[in-house]
Amino acid sequence: MKAMLLAAGRGERMRPLSERVPKPLLPVAGRPLIVHLIERLARAGFSELVVNVSHLAAHIEGVLGDGSRHGVRIVYSREEQALETGGGIAYALPLLGDAPFVALNTDIYCDFEFARLAAARAALERGALAAHLVLVDNPPHHPAGDFSLAGGTVSADGVPRLTFSGIGVYSPALFAGVERGAKCQLVALLRPAMAQGRVAGEQHRGLWMDVGTPQRLADLERRLAPPR
């Protein structure tokens, strides 16, 4: 199964740090955020990765290269301007192929076991589902959550609310209606699929952080610091 890492955004909330260093390359515990994710994916058996780039793209490609130093093969989906999550994934479909794939945000840190997603891929391959999302408890900065989860099915409405982790498995068919090169938010594609009962999900109860601001980056650095 291929995995796509979403790394094309400008990281507006991370300014001024992201003005000269793309957000995925900001270091935590001595390594860039995106490298932590790549290493976890490699340990889970993912060897083919797609990274979309736009803002400060050369910096990301220069650091990650072809991925061989991390035991993976990386190819790049280069966007002239960032196409948002759904548009970026749709643009990269020629690199992702015809089978379900994983896509994840690169401004997160987690201990989620990506190997668990093999079962979700198998379910999507049977054709009834469009996506499988990993949800987490609502963090303090997002108390209202995004979606609800009941009986393994994700809904746009309902309670209790949970937060989308930025980790999901997707059928390429979910993006079939997006014109290549058009901007599109992922949620705009997910909500109609949810209304049809075609989005499954699970809750991750382990470590997960949205590292979207300088303050949260500093909080994560303190959390991962070795005890004195």
Sequence and secondary structure as in RCSB ss.txt:
>XXXX:A:sequence
MKAMLLAAGRGERMRPLSERVPKPLLPVAGRPLIVHLIERLARAGFSELVVNVSHLAAHIEGVLGDGSRHGVRIV
YSREEQALETGGGIAYALPLLGDAPFVALNTDIYCDFEFARLAAARAALERGALAAHLVLVDNPPHHPAGDFSLA
GGTVSADGVPRLTFSGIGVYSPALFAGVERGAKCQLVALLRPAMAQGRVAGEQHRGLWMDVGTPQRLADLERRLA
PPR
>XXXX:A:secstr
  EEEE  S  GGGTTGGGTS GGG EETTEEHHHHHHHHHHHTT  EEEEEE TTHHHHHHHHTTSGGGTSEEE
EEE SS  HHHHHHHHTHHHH SS EEEEESSEEE   GGGHHHHHHHHHTTS SEEEEEE   TT TT SEEEE
TTEEESS SSEEEEEEEEEE GGGGTTS TT    HHHHHHHHHHTT EEEEE  S EEE  SHHHHHHHHHHHS
   
